[in-house]
Amino acid sequence: MALKIPEFSKCPPPIEMTAKLERKNIGRVLGILRKEAAGWNVPVVTLTAVSSKNPFKVLISTVLSLRTKDETTAEASARLFLEASTPRAVLELGEKKVRDLIYPVGFYRVKAQNIVGICEKLIDEYDGRVPDSIDELLKFRGVGRKTANLVLSLGYGKPAICVDIHVHRISNRWGYLDTKNPYETEMVLREKLPRRYWIEYNSLLVALGQQICRPLSPFCSRCPVSGYCPKTGVLRSR
């Protein structure tokens, strides 16, 4: 499914290549990506959020997506939500049924156990409602900062920065920052990235990373923001 976006005016031409993406140009770059993303596939968790507007589904889909291809995650999420779309309904299925429904996502046995545990905790401690606080979300087994930030941004529409391998890699490849791990990337982005871009930053960079900006030999020749990118650390491109 293509990402539906509003119309935007034509972006200014790229500036002359520099050693890094300047802070003043991040809005231009994201504007270009926002426009180009209309023809790209939407990350599955973004699609779940747009179609359902349901924090619980965003939470569970994100848990399923870890170390799993988008296509597999989408199919597993659809099977599970067709049978159970609330914490109580998931508990009524039982762990074995959940495990069968989400197979073959990566680590499906552990994820089934975590999903049941998440649902139990939601009912016992939060009256069945997914919390909208990162500190509370991190109390759930199987929920890390990536998942918590996605729930806040896509599930609740709250400003939050989700950093996965794509966001970490591309932000550094652009020279927009220089960090060693996703946690450090998140903390630097919180200080540097204008707050109005926080929610969309993950979805745009994930789409770019899946379509063009691959870890090895990225497709720089067809990248819409190549003129802004110093290609930091890129040894070979196409």
C-alpha positions, 0 to 999 in steps of 0.5 A: 500500500502506498503512503498517502500524503498531502501536496507539497510545493516543489522543493528547492534544488539541492545545495552544493555537496558538503561533508554532512547534511546541515541542520538547516536542510533537514526540513528540505530533505524530509519534504522530498522524502515525504513526496517520494514516499507516495510511491513507496511501500509503507512500513507495516507498523505505519500501515497498522497505525494508519488503518486502525488508529489502535495503540494495542495493535501498534504495540503487538505489530511492533513486537511481532516485527522485531527481526522479521520481514515486513511481509511476514509481520503483516500476515501474522498481525492480520491472522492474530487480529482477526481472531483477537484484537483486544488484550482480553481476547488474546488471553482467551486464545491462550499462548499455544493458539497465539503461537500458531497464529503468528508463526513464522515470525522470528522467535515466534515462541518467545514473542507469543509468550511476551504477547500473552504477558503483555496482555495480562499486565495490561488487564491487571495493571492498566485496565486493558489500556495501553499506557501512553508513557515511555517509562510505563511501556518499558515495564513490559517484557519484550518492549524496548525503546523502539517499540515504546516510541512507535506506540507513542508516535503512531499509536497516540500521535505524540512526539517521539523518535523511534530509532531502528537500524534504518534510522541509525544508519541513514542519519549517520550516512547523511552526516546529520549526526555521528553516533555509535548505537541506536540509543545514542542516535535517539538521544542526539536526535531529541536534541537536534531534530526539530520536534515537528519532524519526530513522528514521521522521521522513522517512517520516512527513513525506514521506507528510504532504507528498505527501497534505496538506502541499503546497508551495503551498496545503496542505490545512490543513483536513484536516491531523491536526496542524493544531492544532500548526502555525503555518503559517509561510510559508503564504500560502494554504491549503485 
